[in-house]
Amino acid sequence: MSNKVESPDSDVHITFEDQQKINQFAKHNAKLEDFKDELKKQENELKNLQDAFEELDMVLDDDEMFPFLMGEIFLYQNLEDTKKSLEDSRTQIKSEIGNIEQNMASLKNIMSDLKTHLYAKFGNHIKLEADDD
């Protein structure tokens, strides 16, 4: 007697267009992960700027000079200029965070459309969800 077990994906046929959609989903998923990493980095930078701004609020001497990192060099500025530079940096990072979130939303919409099509065709024969750690 032969105990032949039929493979569960034996009747699943993948067309070239399906493979293109799977590849496109994988590419978008990798890009989404990159955006998530960048978002975490920017949010951390924003928190650091907020902490620095709060520290400056405790300074009593307006004539004191503070180092401010601009590119690869430190500029020494008075309290008012340093606060303005910090606020400008916070505004820029908030804008970058907004752009990242917008790009992530766009990618998620595209990926959702791809998932809908691929799951409709392949059902449980395809796994597009990432494993949560």
N, C-alpha and C positions, 0 to 999 in steps of 0.2 A: 504494500500500500504506500502510496505517495502522499506526503503531507505538504502539498503545494499551497503556499499562501500567496494570494494575489496581492501585488503591490497596490497601496491605496491611490497612488498617482498614475496608475497605468492608463487611465482613460483621460488624463489631463493633457491637452495639446496646447503648446505655447506657440503663438504666431510671432512673426517678426515684430509686429506692432505691439503685441503684449510685452515682448522682451524690451522694446524701447521704453514702454511705460514703466516697467519695473526698474530699468536703469535710470530713468528720469526721477522716479521716486527716491531711489538710493542717493542720487546726486543731490537732490533737494534736502534729503534727510541729513546728509553730511554737512551741507551748508547751514542748515538750521542749528546743528550742534555747534558749528563755528560761531554763529550769531549768539547762541546761549552763553558760550564762553566769553565772548566780547562784552555781552551785556553784564555779566558778573563782574568783569574787570572794570567797566565804566561805573557800575553802581558802587564798587569798592572805592574807586577814585573820588566819586561824588561824596561818599561818606567821609573820606579823609579830608577833603576840602571843607566840609561842614565842621568837622572837628577842629581844623585849623582856624576857621572863622570864629568859632566859639572861644578858642584859646585867646585870640586877639581881643575879644570883647573884655577880657579880664585885665588887659594892659592899661595902666594908668598914665604912663609917660608917652605923650604924643610925639615927642622929639626922638624917641628911640628908633633905630634903624633895624629893619627885619630882612633877612635873606629870603628871596623869592625865586624859586627855580623857574627859569624861562628857557626852554629848550635844554641845552646842556650846561648852562651857566647859572650862577646865582647873581641876582641883582639885589642890591640893598636899597630898600625903600622905606619911607616913613609909614606910620600906621595907616593913614588915610589911603595912600597909594596901594599899600599891601592889601587892604580890605577891598579896594576896587578891583585889583588884579584877581583876588580870590573869587569875587562875585562874577567877574567876566569868565573865569575858568569854569565856575559852576554853571553858568548859563550855557556855555559851549558844550559841556558834558551832558547837560539835560537835553540839549538839542540832538546830540549824537545818540543818546539813549532813545529818544523819540524816533529817530530814523531807524535804529536797530529794531525797535518794537514794530514799526511799520513794515519793515522788510520781513520780519518773522511772521507777522499776520498774513502777509501776501503769500509767503511760502506755505504756510499752514493751509490756506485756502486751496492752493494748487495741489498740495499733497492729499487733501481731503477728497478732491475730485478724482485723483488717481486711485486712491484707496477704494472709493465707491465703485469705480469701474473694475478694478482688479479683484476685489472681494466678490463682486457680483458674478464675475466669470469663474474664479477659482475657488471660491468658498473657503473652506478650512484647509485647502491644499497650499495656501500661501500665507506667510506670516510677515506682516509689514510693521507690526508694533515692536518697539524696543523693549528688551527686558529691563524691568526696574530693579535696581540694586537694593 
